[in-house]
Amino acid sequence: MFKTRLISGIVLVLIALLTIGTGGWVLFGTLLIISLIGAFELYRAMHVHEGKLNSLEIISYLGIVLYYLSITMQESRYHTCAMILCLILILFIYVFSYPKYHANQIMAAFFGIIYVAVMLSYIYQIRRLPDGKFMVWLVFLCSWGCDTCAYCVGVLFGKHKMAPVLSPKKSIEGAVGGVVGAALLGFIFQWITVGMSYEYAVICAIGGLISMIGDLAASAIKRNMDIKDYGKLIPGHGGILDRFDSVIITAPIIYYLAVFLF
């Protein structure tokens, strides 16, 4: 299992280097595909998808594409307009196919657009910032970096459970170690790329703290829906949502912190 996870991890890093390093339409298209796959995994878990493609799913996927097209425009009013239109289209399906879909499925469909597509799209939006070619990596430094540091510190020093019912193995000591580790990684990365300063450390510390919420939230959904993994797309890791659960919630935080601090 470890060998499988390691190989998959290396492949993911190589894909990230290629797509994020290239940016532009390559990154845009990659994130759109990842968002569609992630949405499918969530819809399957939350019973929006029940064995075969249905009209609610189709309109939701079209909504994701519509939103991504809107972010190619700089003005945020187009993003808001796209989201409102997505909701209206979902409600259209709900009303005119009633009682085919339950209200829970309708809410899950719209939630999937926000939770997966909108949140992940901020990776592309960070990449378009003036120093985006550097700052976009903070998303992964503070999410995956925090996770790794938290695991190591938790194994060595963990005694006090952070969320004993939801995730018994996570400790407060590990969480502190993860945040400190993420901050240190951010500081080193800024020192290497743009010069010695503190902004990346602050961004990674806050992002690392938030990333743990993303991880736990994804776990909570799985427990509610009584599933182990969202999918099997990435050998040794599970599905897109299993690997990107912390990245999803971290990306918009990094974007707004970067805009505020720079």
N, C-alpha and C positions, 0 to 999 in steps of 0.2 A: 504493500500500500504506500509506504514512504517513497519508494522508487517511482511509482506512478504519479504521486503528488508532485514530486520534484520535477519530473519530466514535463508534466502539465504546466507547472509554475514557470519553468524556463521558456516554454512555448508562449505563454501569456506575456511574459516580459518582452520577448522578441517582437510579438505583435504590437505591444504597446509602444516600443521603441520605433517601430516602423510607422505606425499610424499617427501617433502623437507627434513624433519628430517631423513627419511630413506635413501634418496639419491640413488646412483647407478642406477640399471636398473628400479627400481620403478619410480624414478623421470624421467628417460629417456623416459620410455613408456608413462607416464602421459603427458609429454610435447609434445611428438609426436602426441598423440591423440588430445590434445588441439590445436596443430598447424593445423592438418587436418580439424578439425571442424571450426577453425577460417578462414582458407583458403576457405572453402566452403561458409562461410558467406560472405566473401569479393567477391568471384566469383559470388555469387548470386546477390549481390548489383551492381556489375560492368558488369553484363550481360555476363559473361563467362559461367555461368550456366543459362540455359534458359528452365526450366521445367523438363529436364531429363539429366542424366549423359551423357557426350559426350567425344570424344577422347582427346580433349584439356585438359579437367579436369583430366581425368585419367592419362595422361602423367605428368601433374603438380603435382598430388598427389604422383605419383611414384618418381618424382623429390624431393619432400619433404622427403620421406622415404630415398632416396639415400643420401641426404644431412645429415640427422640425423645419418645414418650409418657412414658417413665420419668423424663426430665429435667424434666418439669413438676412432679415431686415434689421437694421440697427435700433429702430424705435420700439420701445417695449409695449406701446399701445397695440401693435400688431400681435404680440404674444398673448396679451389679455383677450383680444378679439378672437384669436384662434381657440383659446380655452373655452370661452363662452359658446362659440359655435360647436365645439366638441360636445359640451353638455346638452345643448339644444338637440343635436342629432341623436344622442343617446336617449333623451327623453322622447323624441319622435318615435324611435323604435319601441320604447316602452309602452307608449300610449296606443299606437296603432297595431301592435301585436298582442295587446293585453287579452288574456292573462298568461301569455306564454312565459314571460319573465317575472321573477319575484323582485321586489324592491331591493333586497340584499344584493342581487346580481347586478342591478343597475348601479348601485352605489359602488360595488366592487369594480365595475367596468370603468367608471370615471376615476376612482381612486388609482387604478392601474396606470392611467395616463399621467396623472400627477406624480405618483410615487416612483414610477420607472422612467418614463420618457422625459418629463419636465426636469426631474432632478438630474438625470444623467446628461442631459443636454448642456448643463453648465460646464462640463469638461470642454466642450467645443467653445463655449462662450469665454471661458478663461483663456483658452489658447489664442483667442483673437485680441486679448488685451495687449497693451504696448510691450510688456515683458512677459507675455503669456507663454512663450516657448520655455521659460524657466518655471514660472509659477504654476503651470498646469501639473507639474510633477509633484507639487505639494499635496495634491489630492491623494496620491498613492503613498507618499511618504508618511502622511499623518494617519491614514487609514490602515494600510497593510503594515507600516512601520510600527504604529501603536499596538496593533494586534500581536505582532511578533515580540515586541518588548514586554507587553503585558503578560504574555504566555511565559516568557523566561523568568520574569520577576515573580510571577504567581507561583510557578513550580518551586522556586527557591525559597520564597519568603511568605507566600500566601497563607493567611490564617483566618481572616475575617471575610465572610461571604458577602459579595456585593448584591447578588440577586439569587438567594438560595433556592427559591422555587423554580424560577425560570431557567437559570444557568448555574447550577451548584458548583461548577469548577472555577468560576470567575471570582476573583477576590478583590478587595479594596486595595490591598498592597499591589496587586498586579495592575489595577487601573492607574494607580499613581505612577508606577514604573512605566506604563505605556505612554502616559501623557509626557512625562519627563523625557523618555526616549524619543518620542516624536519631536519634541522641542529641540532636542540635541541634534537630531537628524536635519531638521529645518535650518538650524544655525550653521551646521557644517556645509549643507548644500548651498546656502547663500554665500558663505565664505568662498567656496570653490567657484561659483558661477558669476556673481556680481560684486563680491567684496564683503568685508566683514561688517555686519550690522545685526539688528535684532528682529526685524519685521517677520522674516520667515519663521523664526523660532516661535514668535507669538501666534502666528497663523497656525502653525502645526500643533501647538499646544492646545489651542481652542478646538481646532479641527479633530485632533485625536480624542479629546473628551467627547465631542459630538459623535464621533464615529462609533463609539461603544453603544450609544443609543440606537444607531442604525443596525448594528449587529444583534442587539437584544430584541429590537422590534421585529426583525426578520425571523428570529427564533420563536418569538411569541406567536406570530402568525402560523408558523409550522406546527407549533403545539396545539393551537386552537383548531387547526384543520387536520391534526393527527397524521402528519407526514414527516418523514425523516429528512428528505432533501427535496428541493424544488424541481430538480431534474438530474440528468446523467450526461449532459453535454460535455462537461469538463472532467475527464477521468481523475478520480481521487479527490475531487473537490465538490462535485454535484452539478448544479445548474448555474446559469448566469447569476441568479439572485443569491445563490449560496456564496459565490465568490465576490460579488459586487455589493453585498448588503450594506457594508460600511461606506463604500465609495458613493453609493446613491445619496446618502444623507449628507456626506461631507462636501461633495462638489459645490452645491450652492453656497454653503458657508464659506468655503475658500474664496469663491468668486466675490462675495460681498465684503469680506475682510480685505481682500486685495484691493478692491475699489476704494474702500475707506482709508486704508493705510498708505496707498500710493496715489 
